[in-house]
Amino acid sequence: MHRFYLPEAEPSQRELSLAGAEAHHAVDVLRLQPGDELTVLNGRGAEFLCQITGGRPNTIRLTVVKQHVAEPPAAKLTLLQALPKGKIFDSLVKKATELGVHRIIPLQAARSVPDLAKKDVSKKLEKWRTVAIESIKQCGAPWLPKIEPPVAPSEFLNSREKFELSLIASLRPGSKYPRVCFDDFRARHGRSPESICVWVGPEGDFTEEEYDAIEAGGALPMTLGRNVLRVETAATYCLSVVSYELQAYRGA
């Protein structure tokens, strides 16, 4: 079933319409015709099974056949990812979206290779958000993650945002395995955390000063094993094990 993104779609609506690039993709690329069915996502939990009923150039009319509104995730997961070089961050946005991340915050860390000027930020944000949209259409995720402008680690720490469980991917001795971090939390609270953040460094990792500040801000050092992982591997590893811990505990 082909999926399309329509952020303004509401569960109360019985008729929808696709326009612009989404209509072009449906008609000119996929060659969909009146009577064909497709799925519309609004990125806010609602999924609509629709039938094409007609249209005109650049617009497609849809009738909603069936709809479903997904429950909000049991835990909101924030990825604090230091900016890596090249196009790696595009891939990270895609993987994070597939793994159900609630929010992605790019970090301009001391060892981040790209130093985004203000004039470049809006273009990067637009591109990353487009990647996330294409990802929910590919995997069927009902929730579109929020992608915020890049900030320095110290700037985010100064906001003093609170999470029930904060983790940082770490090579430092004494770092705990993810299962231990979750088991310790559940032993204290009798449930899984409802808000989680995961810090992942850039190539060369966070500096010692950044690590100390992040840990002082409440993040628990989490080991990813003995091997030194590439940025994209480390981020995917972290998000995968967090997703597993949350779903396995719920019996999903």
HELIX and SHEET records of a PDB file:
HELIX    1   1 GLY A   20  HIS A   24  1                                   5    
HELIX    2   2 HIS A   25  VAL A   29  3                                   5    
HELIX    3   3 ILE A   88  GLU A   98  1                                  11    
HELIX    4   4 LYS A  118  CYS A  139  1                                  22    
HELIX    5   5 PRO A  153  ASN A  158  1                                   6    
HELIX    6   6 PRO A  178  HIS A  189  1                                  12    
HELIX    7   7 GLU A  208  ALA A  216  1                                   9    
HELIX    8   8 VAL A  231  ARG A  250  1                                  20    
SHEET    1   A 5 ARG A   3  TYR A   5  0                                        
SHEET    2   A 5 GLU A  37  LEU A  41  1                                        
SHEET    3   A 5 ALA A  46  ARG A  56 -1                                        
SHEET    4   A 5 THR A  59  VAL A  69 -1                                        
SHEET    5   A 5 GLU A  15  ALA A  19 -1                                        
SHEET    1   B 6 LYS A 146  ILE A 147  0                                        
SHEET    2   B 6 ARG A 103  LEU A 107  1                                        
SHEET    3   B 6 LYS A  76  ALA A  82  1                                        
SHEET    4   B 6 SER A 195  VAL A 200  1                                        
SHEET    5   B 6 LEU A 165  ALA A 169  1                                        
SHEET    6   B 6 LEU A 220  MET A 222  1                                        
END                                                                             
